[in-house]
Structure formats: structure tokens, C-alpha cells
């Protein structure tokens, strides 16, 4: 039997935020068994620890339908469980993932709560042609005039590629009725995992929705990796206030699905270059269980 648990990340309320499966002892599982367990759990992503020791943990991430290179909310969920199980007390720890090493940092509060921070990969961006704007708007179920002209529309990645589409306000964001088949086609054509729509709600604060049918997730409740890529994109475009080489903020996501969560982001900037992106959040255990391979 394989022990697993379900954790809600980017929230301190069970069932809110984004759910992730966590398997701490997966060294004996085959790739097929990991995929079967991820499908059995049915949460957006499940993280498997396949090796542990010497300040590193080798991990793999699976959606219910396929393996992916990285997942932010599952990483936060994993950090919480390692701390709760007494396997991590805040010492140096790095995850070995398909996108490279991801250092983790544990921030412990005075009330016994904790927040897990993860360093993102070096940000990359790609321009999106103006002719695609209309297709993206139509796929999201909005008029092209509702796209925000003062914020960047581009593809970006700090581990996973998404195309970021700014809209004028949260009302437009909340009212979207996306065509998931069209989003899937556009995602494939643009070489991204998802279409991420975002709207400003204050200085350094954004609301967002992330549609990822290309990787088997119609709408991801709260997306840590994309939150980091969003802030890297905005900082690189000069769209965020920077003080003493640092900018920070919050992404609010999941409200449209009734599972609100918050992604905190800190970005370090040198000149016009983004040097470091950190994404953090809290998490809470939902439940634990055991799975028998082959059943």
C-alpha cells in the first residue's frame, strides 16, 4: 500500500486554494503506477518524491492524464507535508525536477503556521503576434476591446510556459465563458501549457484565471508557477513599482471556482533584468489515505 495525502495549497482553509496529491515515499513506484495514482486522486496535480537525502529530493509531477515538468502549488503542498512529518525543519533543501533544481525556503510563524517559498527558474518570454489577440479574446469569450492595452500580452515561463492575457478589470475576468477546445488549439499552436487571463485590482495585486485543457485541466484553481511568471513578465516590462531593486505582490485566483487562494510573489530586479523570482504561500492538509497498486 502506498500512503498519500491531499493538501490544499495557497490557502489555510481546507478545500480552498488548489488541491494537490502528495506521495512522500514513491521510490518503488513505476511511471505507470504514478500516473495511475494521479488519475485515482483526480486532483489537478500530484507530486511524487522518488529520492530523498543530502538536502535534495527528486520529484515528479503528474496531472490525471500526463506527466508535467513542474507544478508550483504541488511544490508548496509538498513543503508543508515535509515540515509536518518532521522531515524538513527549514534547513537548505532543493528539489530536483524536470526543469532543474528548485530551492525551497520555510518561513515559520509564531502561531505554528508556516509558509513555503520556492525559487523559480530564470524567466523567459516570447512575443505573441497581434493577429493572435483576436483569437485569444474569442477563445476566452470576450471582445478584443476588453484586452488591457497598458499591460503585456505575451508568453512567459519560470518553469512552465503560459500565454498571459491582460483584461481591463475583474468583472471581465469573472464573466469569461471560455471555449476550451479553442484554448487547447491555441495552446498547442503557441507552445504553452495554458492561457492565463489576469486583471489589475490594485498596486502589485492581480486577479487571475488559468485555463489549461492542453494538459488535462479545464481551469486550474490557483497556479503558483504562472503567478511567478506573471510578475517576472510585468517587472521586465516596467509595469510594477520597484524599490531598492525589489518588487512584490499577490495574485488572487480560484474565486470563480469557489476555491479562493493567494499566491505571493517577490521579484529581484537589476536594472531592467529580472534576477530572481520567489513564489510563496501557505497550505493545509485535507485528508490522508492509502492506495493499492493495480486496483
N, C-alpha and C positions, 0 to 999 in steps of 0.2 A: 504494500500500500504506500502511496505517495502522499505526504502531507502537503496541503496547500492552504492558502488563506485568500480572502478577498479584502482589499483595502480601498477606501475612498481617498483620493489624493486631491490636494489643493482645497481642502475644506477640513473643518473639525467637527462636521456633522455627518454621522453615518448615513450613507445613501446619497449624499450630495456630491458635488465635485465630479471627479471621473474615477470610475471603478477600475481596478487592476487586479489581476491574479498574481500571486507571489509564490514561487516554489523555491525554497532555500536550499534544498538538497536534491538537485537534478542531475548529479554526475552520472547516474546509472541509466538515465533515460535516453532513448534514441530520438532522432529528429522527428520520426513519425509519431512517437509517443508524446513528445512535447506538443506537436500540432494537435493531436487527439485530445489532450488535456485542455489546451486553449479553447478548442471547439466545445468541449464539455462545459467549461466555465462560462463561455458566452459573453465575457466582458470585452471591452474594446481591445485591450492588450493584456498579455500575461508575460511576466519576466521569470526566467529560469536561471538559477545560479548553478553553473556546471563545474566550477572550480573555485576554491577558496583558500587563501593563505598568503602570507608575506605582504600584507597590506593591499592585496588586489583580489578582485572577484571577477571571474569570467562569466558573462551573462549573455543570454539570447532572448529575443523578444518575438512573440507570436500574436497575431490577431486570430480570430476564429477561423480564418481562411488561409493565412500565409505568414511566413516569417518576414519581419521588417528589420531594418538596420538599427533603429534606435527608437525609444519612446520616453518622453520626459515624465509623464505622470506615473508610469510604472516604475521609473527610477526613484522618484520621491517615495512611492509606496514601499519599494524595497528598502530604502534607507531607514524608514520608520520601523519596519519589521526587524531589521538587523539590530537597531537600537533596543527595541522592546525585548528581543531574545537574548540580549547581553552579548551579542557578537561584535558590536561596534559601540565604543564609548566616546567617539569623537576624534580618535587618532587618524592619521593620514590614511585615506582609503581611496582607491581608484578602481573604476570598473573597466574591464576590457570588453569593448563592444565592437560591432562590425564597422563603426565609424571611427574607431580609435579609443584611446584612453579618456575616461570621463572622471575627473576627480570629484569627490563628494566632500561636503562640509556639514557638520552637525551643529546646529545652534540650539542650545537647551535653555528653556525659560525657567523662571523662578517657581512656577506653579507645576513643574514636572512635564510641561508640554515641550515639544521640540519642533524645529523646522529644518528641513533638509534642503541644502543648496547644492546645485550641480553646475560645474563649469561646462559651457557649451563649446562645440568645435568652432574653429575660426570661421567667421561669417563669409558667405559667398552670395553674390547677387547676379541676376540676369535681367536684362531689359525685356519687356513684353511689348510687342508691336501695337501701335494704336488700333490697327484693324481688329485686334483681338478683344478690345474693350467692349464693343457691342455684343460680341458672343458671350463674354463673361457676364455682362449685365443680364442678357436674356436667360442664360443658364441659372442665374440667381433669382430670376423672376422680378427684376426691377427695370426701370427705364434707365438708359445710359446717362441721362441728365442727373440721376441720383448718385453718380460716382463723384466723390470729392476731388476737386481739381487741385487742391493745395497739398495733398498728401500723396506719397508714392504708390503707384501701381506697378509691381514688379514681382519677379520670382526671387526667393531668398531661402537660404538654408544655414542652420547651425548644426546640421546633422541629418535632417530630412528636408527635402525641397517642398515648398508650398508656393502658390501664387497668391499675393496679398492684394486684396481689392478694397480700397477705402470708399466708404459711403458717407453721405452728408450728416446723418445723425442716427441715433439709436432706434428711432421709430422705423426708419427704413430697414435697419438691420433686423429688428424683431418681426417685421411684416414680410420677410422674404419667404417665398414659396418656391424652393429650388427645383430644377429639373435635374434629377440625379443622373439620369442617363447622359444628358448633355455635359454635366460636370465631369463624369467619368471620361467621356471622349476628349474634352479639353485637357484634363489632367494628363492623359496619355500623350496627347499631341505636344504639350508643353514640358513633358518630362518631370512632372511633380506628383507628389502623393496626395495633395489636397488643394482645394480652393478655400482660402481663408478671408472672410469678409470682416472688416473692422471699422469702427466709428469712434471719433473722439468724444469723450464725456467729461473731460477736464484736463488740466495740465498734467501730462505724463500718465493719463488714465484713458483706457480704451475698453470698449465693449467689443466682443468678437463672436463669430460663429465659424466653425471649421467643418467643411464638407469633404469627406474622404472616401467616396464609393470605390475609387480605384484600388484601395487596399481593404475593401470589405467593410467600411464603416460609413454608413449614410451621413451621420453627423456626429463628430467627436464632441463629447460634453465639455471637456476642458483640456487644452493642449499645451503642455509645458514647452516642448521644443519649438513649436511655432511662435509662442509668446516671446521666446528669446530671439528668434529670427526677426520678428516684427520690430522689436526695439533696436536690434542691430541695423536693420534697414532704415528705420527712422533716424537713428543717431548718425548714420553715414550720410544721410541726405540733409542733415542740419535741421530736421523737423522736431527736435527735442531740445529743451534748455539744458546746457552743460555748464556745471560749476566745478571748478578745480579738477577738470578732466573726468568728471563723473556725472552720469545721469541715471535716474531710476524711476520706476513707476509700477503700475499694476494693470493687468488685463482681467476684465470681468467676463466670464464665459459660463455657459451652461444654463442661463436663465430661461432660454426658450424651451429647454427640455425639462424644466422643473428641478434641475440639479445644479444650483449655482456654485461657482468656485472662483478662486482668485489666484492668479499667477503673479508672483513678484519677480521683477527683473532689475538687475543692476548692470550697467554698461560702463566700461572704462574707455575713454577716448583720448588718443594722442593726435593733436592736430585735427585732420579730417579722417583719421583712420580709427576704426573700432578695434581696440586691442584685446578686450576681454568681455565676455558675456556670462553672467551668472543668473541662473533661474532657481527660485526657491518657493517653498510652500509647506504647509503642514499636511498631515494625513491622519486617518483614523481607521482602526480595524473594524470591519463589518462582521465577518464570521470566519471560522476555520472549518476544515473538513479533510477527508481522505479520499483518494481516488485509486481504483484498482486498474492497472493497465489491461487493456483487452476487453473491458466491459463497457 
